Structure formats: C-alpha cells, structure tokens
Amino acid sequence: MMISPEDYKRLKPYYDFQRKKEYNKEQLRLACSHIMDDEPNEIFDLMWVQFEEKDYQEPPSHWVPKNPQWQIEGEGL
C-alpha cells in the first residue's frame, strides 16, 4: 500500500528516514548482484548488518522506491 500525501506530510521525518533506508538497501542489493550472481541475498544480508545509519546516503530527489510500501501516491507518474 502506498503512502497517502496526507500521511506523508503528517509523518514526514519518519517516512523520509524509511525511504532513505530503502534507497540504501536498493543500492546495496544492486552492488551485491554485480558481485555475486548466484546468491546476492546472502552477501546483502552479511553487508547490511554492517551499515550504520550515519553512513546512509541521501536518495536523489527523482528517486522512486521499487517497494510500493515506501512510494507516495502519485509519485513517479
């Protein structure tokens, strides 16, 4: 289920952080898929636990999460 614009405005800090976290997960999954074609999830799980919040990268303003749970309604249209 997507995030309604009203919910996003009401809980903006929460959703911004969750979307930032999701962006970093997507980037790591992409990198892992280039490293290990066979089992990218295995290396992802090992690497993700090493990440610290202070090291998260900010997503570009045009980025739309692949996971609909973190998409804002109407985003990416």
PyMOL commands that place a pseudoatom at each C-alpha (Angstrom):
pseudoatom trace, name=CA, resn=MET, resi=1, chain=A, elem=C, hetatm=0, pos=[0.000, 0.000, 0.000]
pseudoatom trace, name=CA, resn=MET, resi=2, chain=A, elem=C, hetatm=0, pos=[1.361, 3.406, -0.951]
pseudoatom trace, name=CA, resn=ILE, resi=3, chain=A, elem=C, hetatm=0, pos=[1.746, 6.367, 1.370]
pseudoatom trace, name=CA, resn=SER, resi=4, chain=A, elem=C, hetatm=0, pos=[-1.003, 8.957, 1.031]
pseudoatom trace, name=CA, resn=PRO, resi=5, chain=A, elem=C, hetatm=0, pos=[0.199, 12.549, 0.573]
pseudoatom trace, name=CA, resn=GLU, resi=6, chain=A, elem=C, hetatm=0, pos=[-1.618, 13.487, 3.790]
pseudoatom trace, name=CA, resn=ASP, resi=7, chain=A, elem=C, hetatm=0, pos=[0.134, 10.762, 5.803]
pseudoatom trace, name=CA, resn=TYR, resi=8, chain=A, elem=C, hetatm=0, pos=[3.461, 11.732, 4.282]
pseudoatom trace, name=CA, resn=LYS, resi=9, chain=A, elem=C, hetatm=0, pos=[3.037, 15.369, 5.345]
pseudoatom trace, name=CA, resn=ARG, resi=10, chain=A, elem=C, hetatm=0, pos=[1.918, 14.342, 8.832]
pseudoatom trace, name=CA, resn=LEU, resi=11, chain=A, elem=C, hetatm=0, pos=[4.783, 11.879, 9.371]
pseudoatom trace, name=CA, resn=LYS, resi=12, chain=A, elem=C, hetatm=0, pos=[7.407, 13.368, 7.049]
pseudoatom trace, name=CA, resn=PRO, resi=13, chain=A, elem=C, hetatm=0, pos=[10.507, 12.721, 9.237]
pseudoatom trace, name=CA, resn=TYR, resi=14, chain=A, elem=C, hetatm=0, pos=[9.520, 9.085, 9.692]
pseudoatom trace, name=CA, resn=TYR, resi=15, chain=A, elem=C, hetatm=0, pos=[8.816, 8.469, 6.008]
pseudoatom trace, name=CA, resn=ASP, resi=16, chain=A, elem=C, hetatm=0, pos=[11.899, 10.371, 4.872]
pseudoatom trace, name=CA, resn=PHE, resi=17, chain=A, elem=C, hetatm=0, pos=[14.075, 8.158, 7.054]
pseudoatom trace, name=CA, resn=GLN, resi=18, chain=A, elem=C, hetatm=0, pos=[12.375, 4.941, 5.932]
pseudoatom trace, name=CA, resn=ARG, resi=19, chain=A, elem=C, hetatm=0, pos=[12.735, 5.961, 2.287]
pseudoatom trace, name=CA, resn=LYS, resi=20, chain=A, elem=C, hetatm=0, pos=[16.397, 6.852, 2.844]
pseudoatom trace, name=CA, resn=LYS, resi=21, chain=A, elem=C, hetatm=0, pos=[16.937, 3.414, 4.373]
pseudoatom trace, name=CA, resn=GLU, resi=22, chain=A, elem=C, hetatm=0, pos=[15.145, 1.770, 1.433]
pseudoatom trace, name=CA, resn=TYR, resi=23, chain=A, elem=C, hetatm=0, pos=[17.292, 3.707, -1.050]
pseudoatom trace, name=CA, resn=ASN, resi=24, chain=A, elem=C, hetatm=0, pos=[20.450, 2.439, 0.616]
pseudoatom trace, name=CA, resn=LYS, resi=25, chain=A, elem=C, hetatm=0, pos=[19.119, -1.122, 0.613]
pseudoatom trace, name=CA, resn=GLU, resi=26, chain=A, elem=C, hetatm=0, pos=[18.372, -0.866, -3.116]
pseudoatom trace, name=CA, resn=GLN, resi=27, chain=A, elem=C, hetatm=0, pos=[21.870, 0.435, -3.809]
pseudoatom trace, name=CA, resn=LEU, resi=28, chain=A, elem=C, hetatm=0, pos=[23.477, -2.349, -1.783]
pseudoatom trace, name=CA, resn=ARG, resi=29, chain=A, elem=C, hetatm=0, pos=[21.314, -5.013, -3.474]
pseudoatom trace, name=CA, resn=LEU, resi=30, chain=A, elem=C, hetatm=0, pos=[22.412, -3.691, -6.860]
pseudoatom trace, name=CA, resn=ALA, resi=31, chain=A, elem=C, hetatm=0, pos=[26.078, -3.817, -5.851]
pseudoatom trace, name=CA, resn=CYS, resi=32, chain=A, elem=C, hetatm=0, pos=[25.674, -7.337, -4.438]
pseudoatom trace, name=CA, resn=SER, resi=33, chain=A, elem=C, hetatm=0, pos=[24.024, -8.554, -7.637]
pseudoatom trace, name=CA, resn=HIS, resi=34, chain=A, elem=C, hetatm=0, pos=[27.135, -7.439, -9.545]
pseudoatom trace, name=CA, resn=ILE, resi=35, chain=A, elem=C, hetatm=0, pos=[29.437, -9.214, -7.095]
pseudoatom trace, name=CA, resn=MET, resi=36, chain=A, elem=C, hetatm=0, pos=[27.550, -12.481, -6.684]
pseudoatom trace, name=CA, resn=ASP, resi=37, chain=A, elem=C, hetatm=0, pos=[25.241, -13.572, -9.470]
pseudoatom trace, name=CA, resn=ASP, resi=38, chain=A, elem=C, hetatm=0, pos=[24.360, -16.812, -7.654]
pseudoatom trace, name=CA, resn=GLU, resi=39, chain=A, elem=C, hetatm=0, pos=[23.342, -15.661, -4.179]
pseudoatom trace, name=CA, resn=PRO, resi=40, chain=A, elem=C, hetatm=0, pos=[23.170, -11.853, -3.974]
pseudoatom trace, name=CA, resn=ASN, resi=41, chain=A, elem=C, hetatm=0, pos=[20.828, -12.029, -0.955]
pseudoatom trace, name=CA, resn=GLU, resi=42, chain=A, elem=C, hetatm=0, pos=[23.400, -13.944, 1.043]
pseudoatom trace, name=CA, resn=ILE, resi=43, chain=A, elem=C, hetatm=0, pos=[26.077, -11.264, 0.692]
pseudoatom trace, name=CA, resn=PHE, resi=44, chain=A, elem=C, hetatm=0, pos=[23.456, -8.499, 1.059]
pseudoatom trace, name=CA, resn=ASP, resi=45, chain=A, elem=C, hetatm=0, pos=[22.405, -9.852, 4.465]
pseudoatom trace, name=CA, resn=LEU, resi=46, chain=A, elem=C, hetatm=0, pos=[26.021, -10.021, 5.612]
pseudoatom trace, name=CA, resn=MET, resi=47, chain=A, elem=C, hetatm=0, pos=[26.787, -6.498, 4.439]
pseudoatom trace, name=CA, resn=TRP, resi=48, chain=A, elem=C, hetatm=0, pos=[23.561, -4.786, 5.522]
pseudoatom trace, name=CA, resn=VAL, resi=49, chain=A, elem=C, hetatm=0, pos=[24.147, -5.548, 9.195]
pseudoatom trace, name=CA, resn=GLN, resi=50, chain=A, elem=C, hetatm=0, pos=[27.481, -3.722, 8.887]
pseudoatom trace, name=CA, resn=PHE, resi=51, chain=A, elem=C, hetatm=0, pos=[25.855, -0.482, 7.707]
pseudoatom trace, name=CA, resn=GLU, resi=52, chain=A, elem=C, hetatm=0, pos=[25.347, 2.289, 10.220]
pseudoatom trace, name=CA, resn=GLU, resi=53, chain=A, elem=C, hetatm=0, pos=[22.656, 4.943, 9.906]
pseudoatom trace, name=CA, resn=LYS, resi=54, chain=A, elem=C, hetatm=0, pos=[25.282, 7.691, 9.903]
pseudoatom trace, name=CA, resn=ASP, resi=55, chain=A, elem=C, hetatm=0, pos=[26.662, 6.214, 6.660]
pseudoatom trace, name=CA, resn=TYR, resi=56, chain=A, elem=C, hetatm=0, pos=[23.357, 6.227, 4.756]
pseudoatom trace, name=CA, resn=GLN, resi=57, chain=A, elem=C, hetatm=0, pos=[23.400, 8.202, 1.528]
pseudoatom trace, name=CA, resn=GLU, resi=58, chain=A, elem=C, hetatm=0, pos=[20.610, 10.633, 0.669]
pseudoatom trace, name=CA, resn=PRO, resi=59, chain=A, elem=C, hetatm=0, pos=[18.440, 9.475, -2.241]
pseudoatom trace, name=CA, resn=PRO, resi=60, chain=A, elem=C, hetatm=0, pos=[18.276, 11.730, -5.307]
pseudoatom trace, name=CA, resn=SER, resi=61, chain=A, elem=C, hetatm=0, pos=[15.147, 13.888, -5.449]
pseudoatom trace, name=CA, resn=HIS, resi=62, chain=A, elem=C, hetatm=0, pos=[13.869, 11.997, -8.529]
pseudoatom trace, name=CA, resn=TRP, resi=63, chain=A, elem=C, hetatm=0, pos=[14.263, 8.542, -6.913]
pseudoatom trace, name=CA, resn=VAL, resi=64, chain=A, elem=C, hetatm=0, pos=[11.131, 6.415, -6.529]
pseudoatom trace, name=CA, resn=PRO, resi=65, chain=A, elem=C, hetatm=0, pos=[11.332, 3.333, -4.290]
pseudoatom trace, name=CA, resn=LYS, resi=66, chain=A, elem=C, hetatm=0, pos=[10.804, -0.017, -6.008]
pseudoatom trace, name=CA, resn=ASN, resi=67, chain=A, elem=C, hetatm=0, pos=[8.856, -1.210, -2.962]
pseudoatom trace, name=CA, resn=PRO, resi=68, chain=A, elem=C, hetatm=0, pos=[5.332, 0.287, -3.201]
pseudoatom trace, name=CA, resn=GLN, resi=69, chain=A, elem=C, hetatm=0, pos=[5.164, 0.380, 0.612]
pseudoatom trace, name=CA, resn=TRP, resi=70, chain=A, elem=C, hetatm=0, pos=[7.509, 3.405, 0.549]
pseudoatom trace, name=CA, resn=GLN, resi=71, chain=A, elem=C, hetatm=0, pos=[6.075, 5.132, -2.528]
pseudoatom trace, name=CA, resn=ILE, resi=72, chain=A, elem=C, hetatm=0, pos=[3.968, 8.242, -2.158]
pseudoatom trace, name=CA, resn=GLU, resi=73, chain=A, elem=C, hetatm=0, pos=[0.694, 8.127, -4.075]
pseudoatom trace, name=CA, resn=GLY, resi=74, chain=A, elem=C, hetatm=0, pos=[1.131, 9.790, -7.467]
pseudoatom trace, name=CA, resn=GLU, resi=75, chain=A, elem=C, hetatm=0, pos=[4.920, 9.568, -7.303]
pseudoatom trace, name=CA, resn=GLY, resi=76, chain=A, elem=C, hetatm=0, pos=[6.738, 8.689, -10.493]
pseudoatom trace, name=CA, resn=LEU, resi=77, chain=A, elem=C, hetatm=0, pos=[3.795, 9.400, -12.787]
for i in range(1, 77): cmd.bond("trace and resi %d" % i, "trace and resi %d" % (i + 1))
show_as sticks, trace
zoom trace
